[in-house]
Amino acid sequence: MVAFYTDGLVERRGEPIDDGLQRLCEVTRAGPANTVARDIMRGLVGSAVPADDIALVVLRRLEDDAE
């Protein structure tokens, strides 16, 4: 699994970026891409209106049984 995101997901005004990155680590768990994306957005944004734009793309490679 890999997640790509813009800084608006983890940065908060007046707060060290390390705090936002720590929150991201705490809410990110392996799983289906749509579930991971949902959990990240719920954990970092919730129902708040973001002050910055946010983009999040989560990709997960499915194992190929033919190999």
Residue pairs with C-beta under 8 A, 6 or more apart in sequence:
1 30
1 31
1 33
1 36
1 58
1 59
1 60
1 61
2 58
2 59
2 60
3 28
3 36
3 37
3 40
3 56
3 57
3 58
3 59
4 55
4 56
4 57
4 58
4 59
5 24
5 40
5 54
5 55
5 56
5 57
6 52
6 53
6 54
6 55
6 56
7 17
7 52
8 50
8 51
8 52
8 53
8 54
8 55
9 20
9 24
9 40
9 44
9 45
9 54
9 55
9 56
10 17
10 20
10 21
10 23
10 24
10 44
11 17
11 20
11 52
12 19
12 20
12 51
13 51
20 44
23 43
23 44
24 40
24 44
26 43
27 39
27 40
27 42
27 43
27 44
28 36
28 39
28 40
29 36
29 39
30 36
30 60
31 39
31 60
32 60
33 58
33 59
33 60
34 58
36 58
36 60
37 56
37 57
37 58
40 56
40 58
41 54
41 56
45 54
